[in-house]
Amino acid sequence: MKQSYDRLLLFIVLLLILVGLTAVYSSTSVISPDLLEKYHKKGVMLSQFGFIRKQLLTMGLGLIAMFMAFKIPLGLIRKMSIPLLVISLVCLLMVFTKFGITAGGARRWIRIWPSTFQPSELVKLCMVLFLSFYMSMTRYRTEKFTSFLVPILIMGAFQVVFLKQPDFGAAMSLGLLTISMLFLSGIRLRYIFSLGILVIPVVIKLISEPYRWKRVATFLDPWKDPLGSGFQLVQSFIALGSGGLTGVGLGEGKQKLFFLPEVHTDFIFSMIGEELGFIGAALVALLFFTFFLKGISIARKAADPFHYYLAYGLSIMIAIQAIFNFAVVTGMLPTKGLPLPFISYGGSSLITSMTAVGLLLNVSRNYRQGAEAERDELSARRQSFSPNTETGPSRSRSRTGSHSLPQSGRYQWQRGYWYTRENRRTSGTRRLIGLRGGPRR
């Protein structure tokens, strides 16, 4: 049987990467004196093509990672989910060793010659793999508190390390990702609400730290100190406002010269808004929205619980990071230091995101095979118990279609959908072969 993948998803990702390469070159082809001095202190001599060459190299590594994630059997990835989570924890702890790098008052990177790597990006990907494996286990029960407690404790352990670095943005995104997947699985809402009540005092305590409170105050009123703590956000507003509807033109932006700090990383969306205007920024946001919808579509067609949760988790992971970046750039959230997936300059985010895309394409390649296997199994059962064995399979095929899941009802979304779908399929099969929950009457 010929296996195909979701070509539209791949096209969207390649288009986002192309936008990112263009934006990175536009933002770094003219090097500001501040950026030149910053890298000169590190012993790095910048050139017009220095950043784009490194980003192209990273893209090449990302393509290799995406191809490997596409080719590796998902059954093997499922078995490796726990070891990969442990490896990500070890990498995260390495930032406190001699391999760790301090920048901006935080230790979030490890030195991997000739570049650096941010383990928090790997942690989020491995957490999705673990949660997909954990929720697909037969002993996972949404009504049991222990099923809720295990992923929460693992998430909390990683968040403690994040806050020690400190990296509040990574801690928040990991927490939101974990809660979203638990909610999706159909876990009891009272467990989630009780966790929210317990977390409120902790969040208040963390925000009360002087440097975090300064960020919150800047977020609430950046114009109060436009040349100090609010400088970056004010310059982001100016960049977005200067772009208007159609932008000032590709490569013609002014905020990247001496004003907006680190425009090629976390605030690259501001430069896109300035040079391509509202239309260009809206198209980028639309691409991310379409990517999320395609990821959800792949999950809905999955014929295996691990594939189902994996596709949902990866889609949510990239969507959360994109939404956070949009919100920070537009002043809807305090500055958190989260890059824009596929677009911002940086190797860790790009390679991790492209690996996630490879896994999504892998799921999309496998769902048709699983769907047809399930359909053929049900057809065989109908043929075995049908008085007219010749017409049983044909009736099954005409009812389900060539690529749809029998008895699935996959277009009716609800929390705990996978369990509902499996129960509906099982009960339908039991009715078909004459079995009931109680004694026959």
N, C-alpha and C positions, 0 to 999 in steps of 0.2 A: 504493500500500500504506500502510495506517495505521501510523504509528510511535508506539510507546508507551514510557514510561520506567518505572523502578522506583518505584512510588508508596510502597511500604513504606519504602524508604530515605529518601525525602523526608519521610515522616511521622516517622520516628525523629529525623531532624535537626531538624525544627521542634519536636519535643517537647523535645529537648536544649536548644535555644535558649530555649524557654519556661522551662525549669528554670533556665537561666542568668540570664534577666532577673529571675525571682523571687528568686533567690539574691543577685544584685547589689543589688536594691532592699532586701532584708532586711538585708544587711551594711552598707549605706551610708545607710539612712534615719536612723539615729542616728549622728551624727558624734562620734568620740572627740576629746578635746582634743589628743592627739598628732597625729592626722591633720589637724585644723584648723590647728594651728601649722605643720605641714609644708607645706601648700598656701598658707598665708598668706605664708610666706617667698618663694614663687614668684609672689606677687601675684595668687593665685586665691582668690576668696571662695566657699566651699562652701555648699551648701544641701541641704535634705532630698532634693530631686529632681535634683540636679546630675548625679550619676553615672548614674542611670537614663536621664535625657534623652540624655546623650552615648552611652550604650550602645544606645539605641533608634535614634539617628542612625547609629551604626556598623552596626547590623543592617540598616537600610535600604540602606546602601551595599553591604553583603554580599549582600543579595538581588539588587541590580542586577548585582554581579559574578557571582553564581551563575547568573543568567539569561543573561548574555552568554557564560559558559563553556558553558552548555547549548546555545546556539544556534550558536556558531561551529563551522564544520566541523572535524572532528578532523584532516583532512588539512592544513588551514592551520596548526593548532596544532603538528602534527608538523614542518612546515617552519620554524616560528618557534621551535623548542625551543632551538637554539643561540643565536640573537640574544637570547632571553629570559634565558638563562643569563649572557650577557655583561652584560645590563642589571642583573641581580641582583648581579653582582660590582661593577659601578660604584656601585650603591646602597650596597653593603656598605662600599666604600672611602670613601664620602662621610661616614661617621661620624667620620673623622679630619680633616675639613675644618671650616670655620666653621659648616657646617650641622649638625654633630654635637652631641649633647647628652650631658653627663656626669651620671650619677646613680648613687649608691652606689659610686663609685670605678670605674665602667665606662662606656665610650662605646659604647652599643649602639643608639642612636636617632638619627634625623635629624629636623630640624624641617620639617614640612609644614603650613603655616598652614591652619587654626588649631590643629592637633594635631601629634602626633608619629607616626613610623612606625619599626618595628623590621625592618630588612632581612633579618635571619636567617630570618624566617618566609617571606619571598619566595624566599630561596635554596633552602630545602628543597623548595618546590613546583617551582621551575625545575629543580632537580637530578633530580626524578622525571621531568619532561618530557624532559630530556636523556637520562637512562638508558633510558627507554622508546624513544626514537628510536634511540639507539646500539645497543641490544640487538636491535632489529627490523631492523637493516641486514643485508643478505645477506653482507657480509664479516665479520660478527661470528661468531667461532668459539670455542666454550667450551674447546677444547683448546689454544688459542694463548695464550701468556703476554702478548702485546701487547694482546689483547682485554681482559685483566684489568688491565693496567698503565694504560691510558688513563683509565678512570674513577677509579682510585685516585689518580693524579697530580692530576686535577681536584679530587677530594675533598680531597686534602692541601693544595692551594692555598687553598681556602676555609677549611680548619681553621686554617691559619697566621693568617689574618686574624681568625678567631674568637678565637683565643688571644691575639692582640694587643689585643683590646678591653678586658678579657678576657671570654670567654663560653664556659666549659668545657662547660656543658650543651648549647649549640647544637652545639659540635664533636662531642660524644659522640653526640647524636641523628642528626646528619648521617652520621657514620661508621657507625652501626648501620643506618641506612636504606640506605646504599650497599652495605654487605656483604650485607644481607638480599636486595636485588634481584639482586646477583651470584650469591648462593647459589641463588636461585630460577631463574635462567637456566640453571643446570647447569654453572657454571664449575668447573674442577678444584679439588677440596677441598685439595690440597696448596698451591695458590696462596693460599687463604684462611688456612690454618694457618701458612704461612711469614710472611704479613703479621702475624698475631697474635704470632708470636715476635719479630718486629722491633719491634712497637709496644710491647711490655711495658716495655723500658727507658725509652721516651719517656713513657709513662704514669706510671711511678715518678718520673721527673724532674719532671713537672708536679705530681704530688701532693705532692712534697716542698716546694713553695712554701709559705711560712709560713701565708698565709691559707687555702689549700686544705687544708693539713694540719690546720688548726684546725677546718675543717668536717668532716673525716674523724673527728677525735677527738670532736667533738660528736655526730656520727652514732653512733659506737660507744657513747658514754655521755653522753647529754644531761643526765642528772640530776647529773653532776659539777659543772656550772655552770648551775643552773636559772634564775638571774637574769641570766646573761651570755650567752655564746655559745649555750647550749642553751635559751634562753628560748622562742624561737619553736616549736621542736619539742616542748618540754614542754607548752606551751599547746595545741598541736595534739592531743597525746595526751589532755589534759584535756577538750577539746571533743568528741573522738570518744567518750571514756568517759562523758561526761555525758549523751550522747544515748541510751544504752541501746538497747533494741530498737525503740521507736517514736518517740524524740526528745522534746524538751521543748516542741515546738510551733513552728509557723512564725512567725518574728519574735520568738521568746522567748529566743533564745540570748544568753548572757552574755559569751562569750569575744570577741565582736566589739566590745564596748564599750570596754574599756581594756587588753585583754590580748593577744590574738593580732594581731600586726602584719600589715598588708596582707592582711587576711582576704578582701577582695573580689577579689584577683588569684590568686596562686599557691596559697594555702591555703583557697580557697573550698570545697573538698571537705570540709574539717574542719567548717566551719559547717553544711554540708548534713548531715553525720553527727550534729552536735549537735542541730539543730532537727528533722530528720526521722528520726533514729535509724539503726540498722543496716538496717532495711527500706528506707528512702529511699536510703541510700548504695548498698545492693546493687542497687536498681532502676536507679540511674544507671550503675553498672558494667555491669549487664545490657544497658542500651541501647547502650553502647559496644561490648560484645561482639557484639550483634546487628548493629550497624552494620558491624563488621569482617566478619562472616559474609556479609552482603549484598554487601559489596564484593568478597569472594572469589568469590561466586556470579556476580556480573557478569563478573569476569575469566574465569571458567571457560567462560562462554558466548560470549566474544569471538571473532569470526571473523577478526581481524587481529592480528598480533604486537604492533604499537604499542598497540592498544586493550588487549590482554591485559596487557602490562607496565604500562601506565598505570593500569589499574584496581587491579592488585596494589600498585603503588607508592604510590598515594594512600591506599589502605586501610591499608597498613603505616605510612605517615607519621603518620596521625592516631592509629592504635593505639599506636605507640611513645610519642607525646607524652602520651596518656592514661595509659598504664602508668607512665611516669616520674613523672607528677604523683601518681598513687595511691601509688607507692612512696615518694616524698619525704614526703608528708603522713602516711603510716603509719610512717615511720622505717625503711624498708627500703633507702633510698638517701640519700646526703647531699643537702643542699639545693642545687638547681640553678637555680631561677628559671624553670621551664618552666610556662606556664599550662595550664589544663585546656581543651581545645578545646570551642568552642561555649558554654562556661559561664563561664569566668573573665572578669573585666572587662578590656577592652583591645581596641583596634581592629585591630591588626596580625594577631593570632592569629585573630580572628573572621572578618575579611574573607578571609584566606588559606584558612581551613578551609572557608568557604562556597564559595569558588571551586573548591576541590578537589571538593566535593560536586557542583557544576555539571558538572564534567568527568566524574565518575562517572555522573551521570544521562545525560550525552551518550553515553557508551559503552553504557549499558544501552538507550538508544534506537536505537543503530545495530547492535547485535549480531544482532537478528532479521533485519534486511535482509541482512546479510552471510551469515547462516546459510542463508536461503532462496536467495540467489544461488548459494552453493556447492552446495546440494542440487540446484538446477535445472541447474547446469553438469554435475554428475555424472550426473544423469538423462539429459541430452542425449547425453553420451558413451555411456551404456549403450544408449540408443535407437539410436545410430549403429552400434554394434558388435553389437547383439543380433539374432539371427535373427528374432525376433518383435518388430517395432518397436512394436506396439500395447500390449504388456503391460510393456515395459521401464520407462517412467516410473511406472506404477502400482505396480510392485513396489518401486521406489526409495522412493516416498512412504510405502508401508505399512511399510517397514523402518525408515525414519529418523524418521517422525513429522513433524508440521507445523512444529515450532519447534526441532528438534534438529539438531546438526551431523552430517552424514554422515561415517562412518568416523572420528569424532573420539575416541570413548572418553573423554569429558571428565570422567568421574567417577572415573578412576583417577589420583589425584594422585601426582606424583613430581617430583624436581628435573629441570630442563630439559624440562618437560612440553611446551612449545610445539614444540620440535624433534621430540620423540617423536611428537606428534600429526601434525605435517606429514609426517614420514617415513612414518607409518602410512597417512595419506591418499594420499600419492604412490604408495607401493608398492601399495596397493589399486587405485588407478586403473590403474597399469601392468599388474597382473595381469588387470584387467578387459578391457583392450584388447589383451592378448596379448603385451605386452613383458616381457622378462626382463633380469636383470642381465648374463647371458652369452649365448652363442650357443644357439640352439634345438637340442634333441637329437632 
